[in-house]
Amino acid sequence: MFKNFKFKISNFKSHGGFTLLEIMVAIALLSGLIITIIISLNYHLSIVDMDKDATIATLLAREKMEEIKIQGIPDRHEGDFAPRFHGFHWRYDTEEVPIKGIQKIYLTVSWAKGEKVSMETYDVKK
């Protein structure tokens, strides 16, 4: 009765599928790649934010320098750009130069993160 009955044990490798170990290695590699991309993106977004603040500070410094040249040296030596730009502050100093009637103006704009942009120019005393 059982003479012609044969047991056939199938070989899992013959089906062409992936093993659990291969799948786990692929997931680990993809996870590492995704984490690297996310960290890189976060780093570059922080650089963009710093560059934005530096650009704003530079433009504000140029604006304040032109204002000083046109309106003359203000009575106070420091101030801020509120309400337009909260957190940005300016400070200026003057220095006499050897040429009569000329002065050197230093202007520094700083912002909340402790960063600053400095400019200097020469102007005729008024």
Contacts in CASP RR format, 6 or more apart in sequence:
PFRMAT RR
TARGET T0000
AUTHOR 0000-0000-0000
METHOD contacts of the structure
MODEL  1
MFKNFKFKISNFKSHGGFTLLEIMVAIALLSGLIITIIISLNYHLSIVDM
DKDATIATLLAREKMEEIKIQGIPDRHEGDFAPRFHGFHWRYDTEEVPIK
GIQKIYLTVSWAKGEKVSMETYDVKK
18 26 0 8 1.000
50 113 0 8 1.000
50 115 0 8 1.000
53 111 0 8 1.000
53 113 0 8 1.000
53 115 0 8 1.000
54 115 0 8 1.000
54 117 0 8 1.000
56 85 0 8 1.000
56 88 0 8 1.000
56 111 0 8 1.000
57 88 0 8 1.000
57 109 0 8 1.000
57 110 0 8 1.000
57 111 0 8 1.000
57 115 0 8 1.000
57 116 0 8 1.000
57 117 0 8 1.000
58 109 0 8 1.000
58 117 0 8 1.000
60 81 0 8 1.000
60 85 0 8 1.000
60 88 0 8 1.000
60 90 0 8 1.000
60 109 0 8 1.000
61 90 0 8 1.000
61 107 0 8 1.000
61 108 0 8 1.000
61 109 0 8 1.000
61 117 0 8 1.000
61 118 0 8 1.000
61 119 0 8 1.000
62 119 0 8 1.000
64 90 0 8 1.000
64 92 0 8 1.000
64 107 0 8 1.000
64 109 0 8 1.000
65 105 0 8 1.000
65 107 0 8 1.000
65 119 0 8 1.000
65 121 0 8 1.000
68 74 0 8 1.000
68 92 0 8 1.000
68 105 0 8 1.000
68 107 0 8 1.000
68 123 0 8 1.000
69 121 0 8 1.000
69 123 0 8 1.000
72 126 0 8 1.000
73 92 0 8 1.000
73 94 0 8 1.000
73 105 0 8 1.000
73 126 0 8 1.000
74 92 0 8 1.000
77 91 0 8 1.000
77 92 0 8 1.000
77 93 0 8 1.000
78 89 0 8 1.000
78 90 0 8 1.000
78 91 0 8 1.000
78 92 0 8 1.000
79 89 0 8 1.000
79 90 0 8 1.000
79 91 0 8 1.000
80 86 0 8 1.000
80 87 0 8 1.000
80 88 0 8 1.000
80 89 0 8 1.000
80 90 0 8 1.000
81 87 0 8 1.000
81 88 0 8 1.000
81 89 0 8 1.000
81 90 0 8 1.000
87 111 0 8 1.000
87 112 0 8 1.000
88 109 0 8 1.000
88 110 0 8 1.000
88 111 0 8 1.000
89 109 0 8 1.000
89 110 0 8 1.000
89 111 0 8 1.000
90 107 0 8 1.000
90 108 0 8 1.000
90 109 0 8 1.000
90 110 0 8 1.000
91 107 0 8 1.000
91 108 0 8 1.000
91 110 0 8 1.000
92 105 0 8 1.000
92 106 0 8 1.000
92 107 0 8 1.000
92 108 0 8 1.000
93 105 0 8 1.000
93 106 0 8 1.000
94 103 0 8 1.000
94 104 0 8 1.000
94 105 0 8 1.000
94 106 0 8 1.000
95 103 0 8 1.000
95 104 0 8 1.000
95 106 0 8 1.000
96 103 0 8 1.000
96 104 0 8 1.000
97 103 0 8 1.000
97 104 0 8 1.000
97 122 0 8 1.000
101 124 0 8 1.000
101 125 0 8 1.000
102 122 0 8 1.000
102 123 0 8 1.000
102 124 0 8 1.000
102 125 0 8 1.000
103 122 0 8 1.000
103 123 0 8 1.000
103 124 0 8 1.000
103 125 0 8 1.000
104 120 0 8 1.000
104 121 0 8 1.000
104 122 0 8 1.000
105 120 0 8 1.000
105 121 0 8 1.000
105 122 0 8 1.000
105 123 0 8 1.000
106 118 0 8 1.000
106 119 0 8 1.000
106 120 0 8 1.000
107 118 0 8 1.000
107 119 0 8 1.000
107 120 0 8 1.000
107 121 0 8 1.000
108 116 0 8 1.000
108 117 0 8 1.000
108 118 0 8 1.000
108 119 0 8 1.000
109 116 0 8 1.000
109 117 0 8 1.000
109 118 0 8 1.000
110 116 0 8 1.000
110 117 0 8 1.000
END
